[in-house]
Amino acid sequence: MISLPQIQAFIEVARSGSFAAASQHLSLPRSTVSARVRALEARLSVRLLHRTTRRVTLTDEGRSYMEQCEAAIDVLTKAESQLTRSNELAGTIRLTVPLDMSKPVLARLLGAFIERHPGIRVETVVSDELLNLVAHNIDLALRGGSPGTLGVVARKLGEGGLAFHASPEYIKTRRVGKTLVHLHEHAIYDPAQRLRKRARSSLQPAPLSTRNFELAKTFALQGRGIALLPESLCAEEVKSGSLARLSSIHRVPALPLYLVMPSRAHVPARVRALVDFITDPGNVSSLL
């Protein structure tokens, strides 16, 4: 059975030419260093060192063994340093986000992260499909409404408010009051299906239907009905006046946003860095 402490003691004695000096370098008692070298020689059934009262030197076998051990330790040291360097993060992170996530917000967020860690590359998969994170080699997922399948590690980032939105032309033409009361009188687009079951059952069949927020917003902009959409998604349109936010007697649950990982174990440092960056309160608020 290979014993790295024994090999380390042997190499230090060979390099320093003294058990006393090796014990100082290793911060170990001289007796412990000597015992480890003797145990190594006994296990290998070969003498590695010539010992005299003044000096310790390598045997031919010891010199050959030391050269091979030093090469192996150099490989192990390099591998360990690559895994533990927290200030030089590098590599690829695969992130999946839903189609409706605000692209300008996401671009600003990921751009700021890359500026902080230029050695990292973020590959973003935009899809509404609940991808199997392990099968598709996904490190992180942002998911709205539900974290997805069982077995994943999910962290709720917060909740985004939903509100009814319509174009000013639609409101004027259909004489919609300050408060939306009768949903059945309008074409209602509810992509996230957040309306309560009783309210949904009273809706008239819409000639157009979608589970996509952006398309539902386009329908509302074109005056084709009223869309129940995240307030953050419509902030620019409400500000410009192309859409109006309607108050309603109908209570609508907020839409939760989750950060999802396939496992808590053996998470690379670069992925943990992105998790910490996304979960910063200032960054979370921009996503909701």
Residue frames relative to the residue before (quaternion, step in Angstrom):
aa qw qx qy qz dx dy dz
M 1.0000 0.0000 0.0000 0.0000 0.00 0.00 0.00
I 0.4228 -0.7143 0.4980 0.2513 3.58 -0.70 1.07
S 0.1001 -0.7800 0.6166 0.0384 3.57 -0.98 0.92
L 0.3223 -0.7771 0.5117 0.1745 3.57 -0.36 1.23
P 0.6236 0.5251 -0.3731 0.4429 3.68 0.94 -0.63
Q 0.6407 0.5161 -0.3273 0.4648 3.60 1.02 -0.74
I 0.6622 0.4982 -0.3027 0.4709 3.57 0.95 -0.89
Q 0.6388 0.5291 -0.3246 0.4546 3.57 0.99 -0.85
A 0.6507 0.5088 -0.3167 0.4663 3.61 0.96 -0.83
F 0.6481 0.5264 -0.3137 0.4521 3.58 0.94 -0.87
I 0.6719 0.4957 -0.2996 0.4616 3.59 0.87 -0.96
E 0.6666 0.5042 -0.3166 0.4486 3.59 0.91 -0.84
V 0.6374 0.5087 -0.3288 0.4762 3.61 1.02 -0.76
A 0.6628 0.5110 -0.3074 0.4530 3.58 0.92 -0.92
R 0.6768 0.4969 -0.2975 0.4543 3.59 0.94 -0.83
S 0.7532 0.3926 -0.2107 0.4840 3.58 0.89 -0.91
G 0.3626 -0.7600 0.4696 0.2654 3.60 1.24 -0.44
S 0.7519 0.3041 -0.1730 0.5588 3.56 1.26 0.33
F 0.4566 -0.6691 0.5098 0.2896 3.57 -0.99 0.80
A 0.6279 0.5484 -0.3360 0.4384 3.58 1.06 -0.75
A 0.6751 0.4790 -0.2963 0.4764 3.58 0.91 -0.91
A 0.6388 0.5296 -0.3285 0.4511 3.59 1.00 -0.80
S 0.6464 0.5217 -0.3272 0.4505 3.57 0.98 -0.80
Q 0.6386 0.5154 -0.3252 0.4699 3.59 1.07 -0.69
H 0.6635 0.5085 -0.3051 0.4563 3.59 0.94 -0.87
L 0.7397 0.4044 -0.2176 0.4919 3.57 1.04 -0.82
S 0.3366 -0.7527 0.4873 0.2877 3.59 1.31 -0.21
L 0.5116 0.6027 -0.4275 0.4385 3.54 0.99 0.98
P 0.5835 -0.5525 0.4393 0.4017 3.61 -1.15 0.43
R 0.5894 -0.5878 0.4162 0.3659 3.58 -1.08 0.70
S 0.6278 0.5536 -0.3362 0.4317 3.58 1.02 -0.78
T 0.6414 0.5203 -0.3236 0.4617 3.60 1.06 -0.75
V 0.6420 0.5151 -0.3220 0.4678 3.58 0.96 -0.86
S 0.6635 0.5101 -0.2980 0.4591 3.57 0.91 -0.94
A 0.6599 0.5144 -0.3066 0.4538 3.57 0.97 -0.88
R 0.6526 0.5175 -0.3201 0.4514 3.59 0.99 -0.77
V 0.6577 0.4939 -0.3179 0.4716 3.58 0.97 -0.81
R 0.6416 0.5123 -0.3290 0.4666 3.61 0.96 -0.80
A 0.6510 0.5139 -0.3208 0.4574 3.60 0.99 -0.81
L 0.6313 0.5267 -0.3276 0.4655 3.58 1.06 -0.76
E 0.6617 0.4938 -0.3085 0.4723 3.60 0.92 -0.87
A 0.6509 0.5133 -0.3212 0.4578 3.58 0.98 -0.79
R 0.6609 0.5054 -0.3133 0.4579 3.60 0.97 -0.83
L 0.7223 0.4241 -0.2365 0.4925 3.60 1.05 -0.82
S 0.2958 -0.7777 0.4926 0.2549 3.58 1.32 -0.36
V 0.6365 0.4666 -0.3415 0.5104 3.57 0.98 0.91
R 0.4072 -0.6822 0.5413 0.2752 3.59 -1.11 0.65
L 0.2239 -0.8026 0.5462 0.0852 3.56 -0.74 1.09
L 0.8020 0.2168 -0.0813 0.5506 3.58 1.13 -0.69
H 0.3021 -0.6710 0.6416 0.2163 3.53 -1.25 0.65
R 0.1336 -0.8038 0.5780 0.0450 3.57 -0.76 1.05
T 0.0291 0.7503 -0.6603 0.0168 3.57 -0.99 0.90
T 0.6752 -0.4913 0.3480 0.4262 3.56 -1.26 0.14
R 0.7455 0.3991 -0.2202 0.4862 3.60 1.13 -0.50
R 0.8386 0.0532 0.0427 0.5405 3.58 0.93 -0.80
V 0.2595 -0.7219 0.6209 0.1612 3.50 -1.33 0.52
T 0.0103 -0.8042 0.5935 -0.0293 3.62 -0.79 0.99
L 0.5586 -0.6219 0.4475 0.3178 3.54 -1.27 0.47
T 0.3798 -0.6420 0.6071 0.2738 3.53 -1.20 0.57
D 0.6801 -0.4541 0.3509 0.4562 3.60 -1.24 0.13
E 0.6552 0.4986 -0.3043 0.4790 3.54 1.01 -0.88
G 0.6488 0.5325 -0.3131 0.4445 3.56 1.01 -0.82
R 0.6426 0.5237 -0.3218 0.4574 3.58 1.03 -0.82
S 0.6634 0.5008 -0.3048 0.4650 3.58 0.93 -0.89
Y 0.6673 0.5039 -0.2980 0.4604 3.57 0.95 -0.92
M 0.6482 0.5283 -0.3231 0.4431 3.58 0.96 -0.84
E 0.6337 0.5388 -0.3372 0.4409 3.62 0.92 -0.84
Q 0.6868 0.4690 -0.2822 0.4783 3.58 0.93 -0.89
C 0.6510 0.5123 -0.3226 0.4580 3.60 1.00 -0.75
E 0.6405 0.5276 -0.3280 0.4516 3.59 0.96 -0.80
A 0.6428 0.5140 -0.3249 0.4659 3.58 0.99 -0.82
A 0.6661 0.5011 -0.3045 0.4610 3.60 0.96 -0.87
I 0.6637 0.5026 -0.3074 0.4608 3.59 0.95 -0.85
D 0.6048 0.5490 -0.3546 0.4550 3.59 1.06 -0.70
V 0.6425 0.5138 -0.3166 0.4722 3.61 1.00 -0.82
L 0.6728 0.4959 -0.2953 0.4629 3.59 0.91 -0.92
T 0.6458 0.5256 -0.3186 0.4530 3.57 0.98 -0.84
K 0.6562 0.5103 -0.3047 0.4648 3.57 0.98 -0.87
A 0.6532 0.5142 -0.3126 0.4596 3.58 0.96 -0.88
E 0.6732 0.4984 -0.3029 0.4546 3.58 0.93 -0.88
S 0.6656 0.5102 -0.3159 0.4437 3.58 0.93 -0.85
Q 0.6277 0.5384 -0.3382 0.4491 3.59 1.08 -0.68
L 0.6953 0.4727 -0.2722 0.4680 3.57 1.08 -0.73
T 0.7678 0.4038 -0.1989 0.4559 3.58 1.02 -0.69
R 0.5180 0.6334 -0.4388 0.3713 3.63 1.18 -0.12
S 0.1817 -0.8224 0.5333 0.0789 3.60 -0.35 1.21
N 0.6908 0.4893 -0.2877 0.4478 3.57 1.18 -0.48
E 0.7213 0.3440 -0.2360 0.5529 3.59 1.26 0.03
L 0.0380 0.8390 -0.5397 0.0579 3.56 0.69 1.09
A 0.0833 0.7903 -0.5991 0.0977 3.54 -0.95 0.90
G 0.5572 0.6030 -0.4573 0.3418 3.54 -1.30 0.37
T 0.5540 -0.6199 0.4623 0.3084 3.54 -1.37 0.00
I 0.1408 -0.7453 0.6460 0.0863 3.55 -1.12 0.81
R 0.1922 -0.7699 0.5983 0.1113 3.58 -0.86 0.98
L 0.0459 -0.8068 0.5860 -0.0594 3.53 -0.61 1.27
T 0.1159 -0.7772 0.6123 0.0869 3.58 -0.99 0.79
V 0.0551 -0.7886 0.6121 -0.0189 3.56 -1.01 0.93
P 0.5550 -0.6145 0.4327 0.3566 3.63 -1.13 0.50
L 0.6683 -0.5239 0.3629 0.3836 3.56 -1.25 0.51
D 0.7278 0.4737 -0.2455 0.4309 3.56 0.96 -0.86
M 0.4550 0.6775 -0.4785 0.3241 3.61 1.16 -0.06
S 0.5478 -0.6358 0.4319 0.3304 3.55 -0.94 0.90
K 0.3662 -0.7618 0.4939 0.2039 3.58 -0.52 1.20
P 0.6419 0.5085 -0.3576 0.4489 3.69 0.88 -0.69
V 0.6514 0.5084 -0.3155 0.4665 3.58 0.98 -0.86
L 0.6693 0.4998 -0.2968 0.4628 3.58 0.91 -0.96
A 0.6510 0.5215 -0.3176 0.4510 3.59 0.96 -0.86
R 0.6530 0.5018 -0.3184 0.4696 3.60 0.96 -0.82
L 0.6563 0.5294 -0.3050 0.4426 3.57 0.97 -0.92
L 0.7163 0.4365 -0.2563 0.4804 3.58 0.78 -1.03
G 0.6107 0.5547 -0.3481 0.4452 3.58 1.09 -0.68
A 0.6567 0.5022 -0.3055 0.4724 3.58 0.98 -0.83
F 0.6372 0.5262 -0.3278 0.4579 3.58 1.05 -0.74
I 0.6686 0.4977 -0.2969 0.4660 3.58 0.93 -0.90
E 0.6118 0.5386 -0.3504 0.4613 3.60 1.06 -0.66
R 0.6656 0.4870 -0.2944 0.4828 3.57 1.09 -0.70
H 0.7910 0.1502 -0.0556 0.5905 3.59 1.08 -0.77
P 0.1273 -0.8588 0.4917 0.0669 3.62 0.36 1.20
G 0.6222 0.5570 -0.3503 0.4242 3.59 1.19 -0.31
I 0.6373 0.5284 -0.3187 0.4615 3.59 1.29 -0.18
R 0.1671 -0.7509 0.6319 0.0950 3.54 -1.17 0.74
V 0.1644 -0.7896 0.5860 0.0785 3.59 -0.78 1.04
E 0.1419 -0.7759 0.6129 0.0473 3.56 -0.69 1.16
T 0.1349 -0.8338 0.5346 0.0270 3.58 -0.44 1.23
V 0.1634 -0.7660 0.6187 0.0615 3.53 -0.84 1.10
V 0.1528 -0.7983 0.5798 0.0570 3.60 -0.54 1.19
S 0.3023 0.7462 -0.5286 0.2691 3.56 -0.40 1.24
D 0.3742 -0.7040 0.5566 0.2337 3.56 -1.16 0.66
E 0.5031 0.6388 -0.4268 0.3958 3.58 1.28 -0.08
L 0.3937 -0.6996 0.5410 0.2507 3.59 -0.96 0.89
L 0.1644 -0.8363 0.5188 0.0666 3.54 0.26 1.32
N 0.4647 -0.6214 0.5501 0.3086 3.53 -1.19 0.66
L 0.3986 -0.7736 0.4372 0.2271 3.56 -0.35 1.27
V 0.6695 0.4887 -0.3037 0.4698 3.57 0.99 -0.79
A 0.6912 0.4941 -0.2875 0.4422 3.58 0.81 -1.02
H 0.7534 0.3612 -0.1996 0.5120 3.60 1.05 -0.74
N 0.4436 -0.7262 0.4373 0.2909 3.59 1.28 0.31
I 0.3182 0.7433 -0.5095 0.2942 3.57 0.94 0.99
D 0.3352 -0.7561 0.5319 0.1816 3.59 -0.86 0.98
L 0.8085 0.0237 0.0483 0.5861 3.58 0.97 -0.91
A 0.0700 -0.7754 0.6246 0.0617 3.55 -1.23 0.51
L 0.2075 -0.7097 0.6552 0.1550 3.54 -1.19 0.68
R 0.0372 0.8226 -0.5612 0.0843 3.58 -0.60 1.13
G 0.2555 -0.7724 0.5675 0.1267 3.53 -0.96 0.92
G 0.7779 0.3451 -0.2559 0.4586 3.56 -1.11 0.70
S 0.7918 -0.1258 0.1423 0.5805 3.57 0.73 -1.08
P 0.4940 -0.6709 0.4545 0.3152 3.62 -1.00 0.69
G 0.5876 -0.5972 0.3686 0.4027 3.57 1.23 -0.28
T 0.8447 -0.2034 0.1492 0.4722 3.54 -1.16 -0.70
L 0.6018 -0.5434 0.4464 0.3785 3.53 -1.33 0.33
G 0.7192 0.4645 -0.3158 0.4090 3.56 -1.20 0.47
V 0.6165 0.5250 -0.3594 0.4638 3.59 1.23 -0.19
V 0.4153 -0.6616 0.5582 0.2796 3.55 -1.31 0.31
A 0.0226 -0.8333 0.5501 -0.0500 3.58 -0.44 1.22
R 0.1007 -0.7676 0.6317 0.0392 3.52 -1.10 0.84
K 0.3312 -0.7504 0.5386 0.1927 3.56 -0.66 1.09
L 0.2893 -0.7865 0.5269 0.1415 3.55 -0.66 1.15
G 0.7142 -0.3516 0.2649 0.5442 3.56 1.12 -0.63
E 0.4296 -0.6773 0.5305 0.2743 3.55 -1.32 -0.28
G 0.2536 -0.7588 0.5836 0.1388 3.52 -1.07 0.83
G 0.4603 -0.7036 0.4739 0.2616 3.56 -0.96 0.87
L 0.2212 -0.7479 0.6139 0.1220 3.55 -1.16 0.74
A 0.0186 0.7917 -0.6101 0.0275 3.55 -1.13 0.69
F 0.5258 -0.6098 0.4888 0.3358 3.54 -1.27 0.45
H 0.0506 -0.7991 0.5989 -0.0095 3.56 -0.98 0.93
A 0.0501 0.7793 -0.6225 0.0526 3.55 -1.08 0.78
S 0.5543 -0.5942 0.4576 0.3610 3.56 -1.24 0.40
P 0.6080 -0.5602 0.4056 0.3898 3.62 -1.11 0.53
E 0.6167 0.5512 -0.3426 0.4456 3.60 1.07 -0.72
Y 0.6544 0.5046 -0.3109 0.4696 3.58 0.97 -0.89
I 0.6499 0.5231 -0.3159 0.4518 3.58 0.91 -0.91
K 0.6803 0.4854 -0.2856 0.4690 3.57 0.97 -0.88
T 0.6842 0.4985 -0.2875 0.4480 3.58 0.87 -0.98
R 0.7659 0.3549 -0.1892 0.5016 3.57 0.89 -0.95
R 0.3794 -0.7631 0.4534 0.2612 3.55 1.34 0.12
V 0.1535 0.7944 -0.5618 0.1726 3.53 0.84 1.04
G 0.4024 -0.7363 0.4944 0.2271 3.58 -0.80 1.00
K 0.7274 -0.4123 0.3029 0.4572 3.53 -1.29 -0.06
T 0.7689 0.2246 -0.1278 0.5848 3.57 1.16 -0.60
L 0.3723 -0.7278 0.5360 0.2107 3.55 -0.81 1.05
V 0.0922 -0.8259 0.5562 0.0005 3.56 -0.60 1.19
H 0.8177 0.2352 -0.0973 0.5162 3.57 0.54 -1.17
L 0.2411 -0.8070 0.5254 0.1210 3.58 -0.11 1.29
H 0.6344 0.5743 -0.3393 0.3905 3.58 1.03 -0.76
E 0.6170 0.5613 -0.3506 0.4257 3.60 1.22 -0.26
H 0.7496 0.3626 -0.1784 0.5243 3.57 1.29 -0.19
A 0.4825 -0.5790 0.5526 0.3559 3.51 -1.36 0.25
I 0.0839 -0.8186 0.5681 -0.0076 3.56 -0.44 1.25
Y 0.1613 -0.7684 0.6138 0.0823 3.56 -0.87 1.00
D 0.0153 0.7983 -0.5963 0.0837 3.55 -0.64 1.21
P 0.1400 -0.8556 0.4908 0.0864 3.62 0.49 1.18
A 0.7304 0.4216 -0.2416 0.4800 3.59 0.98 -0.78
Q 0.3280 -0.7714 0.4775 0.2633 3.57 1.36 -0.10
R 0.2799 0.7824 -0.5001 0.2437 3.54 0.80 1.10
L 0.4983 0.6321 -0.4436 0.3942 3.59 1.24 -0.15
R 0.5347 -0.6240 0.4579 0.3393 3.54 -1.05 0.70
K 0.6785 -0.5371 0.3275 0.3794 3.53 -1.17 0.73
R 0.6607 0.5139 -0.3186 0.4448 3.60 0.91 -0.87
A 0.6582 0.4999 -0.3101 0.4697 3.57 1.00 -0.82
R 0.6520 0.5229 -0.3199 0.4463 3.60 0.97 -0.82
S 0.6497 0.5470 -0.3225 0.4180 3.55 1.01 -0.79
S 0.6825 0.4893 -0.2908 0.4585 3.60 1.17 -0.49
L 0.5164 0.6699 -0.4107 0.3404 3.60 1.26 -0.21
Q 0.4637 -0.6453 0.5276 0.3002 3.54 -1.16 0.64
P 0.5616 -0.5925 0.4381 0.3762 3.60 -1.07 0.64
A 0.2789 -0.7795 0.5405 0.1500 3.57 -0.70 1.08
P 0.4848 -0.6663 0.4761 0.3072 3.61 -0.96 0.78
L 0.7460 0.2459 -0.1600 0.5978 3.57 1.25 -0.45
S 0.0332 0.7971 -0.6009 0.0503 3.57 -1.00 0.83
T 0.0774 0.8011 -0.5886 0.0759 3.57 -1.06 0.72
R 0.3325 -0.7062 0.5830 0.2254 3.55 -1.30 0.45
N 0.5860 0.5900 -0.3500 0.4313 3.56 1.32 0.14
F 0.4684 -0.7060 0.4604 0.2647 3.59 -0.73 1.07
E 0.6679 0.5204 -0.3140 0.4295 3.58 0.85 -0.95
L 0.6722 0.4805 -0.3046 0.4738 3.58 0.93 -0.84
A 0.6295 0.5209 -0.3341 0.4698 3.59 1.00 -0.77
K 0.6338 0.5180 -0.3303 0.4700 3.58 1.02 -0.76
T 0.6344 0.5262 -0.3267 0.4625 3.59 1.03 -0.76
F 0.6172 0.5336 -0.3424 0.4660 3.58 1.02 -0.78
A 0.6662 0.4944 -0.3031 0.4689 3.58 0.95 -0.90
L 0.6399 0.5314 -0.3256 0.4496 3.60 0.96 -0.83
Q 0.6999 0.4537 -0.2559 0.4887 3.58 1.11 -0.72
G 0.5313 -0.6632 0.3957 0.3483 3.59 1.26 0.14
R 0.4630 0.7091 -0.4268 0.3174 3.59 1.16 0.47
G 0.7983 -0.1798 0.0965 0.5666 3.60 1.22 0.23
I 0.5574 -0.5794 0.4833 0.3465 3.51 -1.36 -0.36
A 0.1656 -0.8098 0.5599 0.0572 3.56 -0.84 1.00
L 0.2977 -0.7194 0.6025 0.1757 3.54 -1.03 0.90
L 0.1135 0.8372 -0.5056 0.1749 3.54 -0.16 1.35
P 0.6055 -0.5270 0.4303 0.4128 3.60 -1.21 0.37
E 0.5124 -0.6612 0.4519 0.3100 3.57 -0.90 0.89
S 0.6271 0.5465 -0.3395 0.4391 3.58 1.06 -0.70
L 0.6449 0.5351 -0.3192 0.4426 3.58 1.10 -0.68
C 0.7618 0.3652 -0.1830 0.5028 3.58 1.14 -0.61
A 0.3474 0.7841 -0.4701 0.2087 3.58 1.27 0.08
E 0.6741 0.4949 -0.3005 0.4586 3.60 0.91 -0.88
E 0.6744 0.4967 -0.2957 0.4594 3.59 0.95 -0.88
V 0.6341 0.5070 -0.3322 0.4802 3.58 1.06 -0.73
K 0.6467 0.5269 -0.3135 0.4537 3.57 1.01 -0.81
S 0.7140 0.4379 -0.2557 0.4827 3.59 0.99 -0.82
G 0.5103 -0.6703 0.4060 0.3542 3.58 1.24 -0.34
S 0.4994 0.6599 -0.4360 0.3536 3.61 1.22 0.06
L 0.7492 0.1571 -0.1386 0.6284 3.58 1.31 -0.27
A 0.2021 -0.7539 0.6114 0.1301 3.54 -1.24 0.55
R 0.3773 -0.7042 0.5546 0.2328 3.54 -1.06 0.76
L 0.2064 -0.7959 0.5623 0.0881 3.56 -0.82 1.05
S 0.3527 -0.6790 0.5922 0.2529 3.55 -1.03 0.75
S 0.1058 -0.8110 0.5752 0.0174 3.57 -1.14 0.55
I 0.4806 -0.6409 0.5122 0.3097 3.53 -1.24 0.49
H 0.6169 0.5622 -0.3351 0.4370 3.56 1.26 -0.32
R 0.3208 -0.7572 0.5430 0.1696 3.56 -0.67 1.15
V 0.1007 -0.8064 0.5826 0.0136 3.56 -0.80 1.06
P 0.4192 -0.7065 0.5011 0.2723 3.62 -0.70 0.99
A 0.5213 -0.6301 0.4763 0.3229 3.57 -1.10 0.72
L 0.4475 -0.6857 0.5134 0.2569 3.55 -1.26 0.44
P 0.2796 -0.7857 0.5247 0.1708 3.63 -0.47 1.15
L 0.2105 -0.7440 0.6205 0.1311 3.54 -1.27 0.54
Y 0.1295 -0.8117 0.5691 0.0242 3.56 -0.85 1.05
L 0.2444 -0.6924 0.6549 0.1788 3.50 -1.29 0.58
V 0.0850 -0.8415 0.5325 -0.0331 3.55 -0.54 1.23
M 0.0613 -0.7722 0.6320 0.0225 3.56 -1.10 0.85
P 0.5571 -0.6209 0.4202 0.3571 3.62 -1.10 0.51
S 0.8076 -0.0289 0.0654 0.5854 3.61 1.11 -0.62
R 0.4552 -0.6543 0.5256 0.2974 3.54 -1.30 0.38
A 0.6423 0.5669 -0.3112 0.4113 3.57 1.20 -0.53
H 0.8718 0.0768 -0.0656 0.4793 3.54 -1.18 0.75
V 0.2221 0.7718 -0.5570 0.2114 3.57 0.88 0.94
P 0.4492 -0.6977 0.4769 0.2900 3.64 -0.67 1.01
A 0.6245 -0.5709 0.3874 0.3659 3.55 -1.16 0.67
R 0.6412 0.5321 -0.3396 0.4362 3.61 0.99 -0.75
V 0.6463 0.5039 -0.3197 0.4756 3.61 1.08 -0.71
R 0.6322 0.5183 -0.3308 0.4714 3.58 1.00 -0.79
A 0.6232 0.5424 -0.3405 0.4490 3.57 1.05 -0.74
L 0.6712 0.4780 -0.3037 0.4782 3.60 0.97 -0.80
V 0.6047 0.5427 -0.3520 0.4646 3.61 1.06 -0.72
D 0.6661 0.4943 -0.3002 0.4711 3.59 0.89 -0.93
F 0.6563 0.5179 -0.3140 0.4499 3.58 1.01 -0.81
I 0.6773 0.4913 -0.2924 0.4629 3.59 0.89 -0.93
T 0.7281 0.4486 -0.2452 0.4567 3.58 0.94 -0.90
D 0.3806 0.6840 -0.5099 0.3568 3.59 1.23 0.18
P 0.5558 -0.6536 0.3783 0.3476 3.65 -0.70 0.97
G 0.6536 0.5216 -0.3247 0.4419 3.59 0.96 -0.79
N 0.6854 0.4661 -0.2834 0.4823 3.57 1.02 -0.77
V 0.6073 0.5502 -0.3558 0.4493 3.60 1.04 -0.70
S 0.6639 0.5259 -0.3147 0.4285 3.58 0.88 -0.91
S 0.6408 0.5240 -0.3329 0.4516 3.60 1.09 -0.61
L 0.6735 0.5009 -0.2962 0.4559 3.59 1.16 -0.54
L 0.6673 0.5293 -0.3093 0.4230 3.59 1.09 -0.58
